[in-house]
């Protein structure tokens, strides 16, 4: 009968402190440590009975968060997160032990059995500490290997404690350099597009291939047209984030159905040539508009020649092209 009374008291004492929320599998060590630390903070017995141990875990977690925000080596971040997580478990175990000791003080005749259980937990905690120390040693070894692979990263890690105003200055300088790089890339891109006689429109930069690149009433590219398309291919290889919309147009001479087919075939010829030059098919689409959207009057030979064209619309950096 005594034993039946003892078990509920012991279970209550341990369950109040040892309970934790299961964190979904597949998260990073840092996310695991954050979740476990948050659970421990929400447990009043852990915060009251293991305040020192929990504070130590919080300090280590702050170091892990700082290392992550600074972009330090993943090995270092994971190592700090693991140590923080182990310290959280130690705090939970410490609180469990102290709660058990309190239960012993209030249990009267049950004190000896509860104390034995607390000592067992103490031994388990000692074993956990030993395992934690071993894993810390292994993580330190991996950290040393990472330091050898990157002397610059090692230097930044060793100066982590001194980062403050100096870091802010370096970050500002980096941002300026990034801005300058982006401006240089934009200038280079605009220069290359100007060399291909591109013009700026509401839909983006547009490169026009005139009908002189095709035989009369034909969709097959001439040699000169292939050379111009090669320039386009070189451009798209240099800017892989950009896509192209290839549009074919004709003048009003001939039937509307024939003009529509011819414009589509000419746009398709340019797309096929780009494919043969190594540009991925998913980055290009082609359309034919026939005699629609003229850029000049069809009442003169010069105007009709301008209307017989293929236009390549270049996307923005996100690969988007505004609709017509």
Protein Blocks (a to p, Z undefined) as FASTA:
>chain_A
ZZmmmmmmmmmmmmmmmpccdddehiafklmmmmmmmmmmmpmklmmmmmmmmmmmmmmm
mmmmmmmmnopafklmmmmmmmmmmmmmmmmmmmmmmmmmmmmmmnommmmmmmmmmmmm
mmmmmmmmmmmmmmmmmmmmmmmmmmmmmmklmmmmmmmmmgcklmmmmmmmmmmmmmmm
mmmmmmmmmmmmmmnopacdfkbccddddfklpcehiabdcfklmmmmmmmmmmmmmmmm
bccdddddddfedjfklmmmmmmmmmmmmmmmmmmnopafklpccddehjghiabdfkbf
klmmmmnccddddddfkopacdZZ
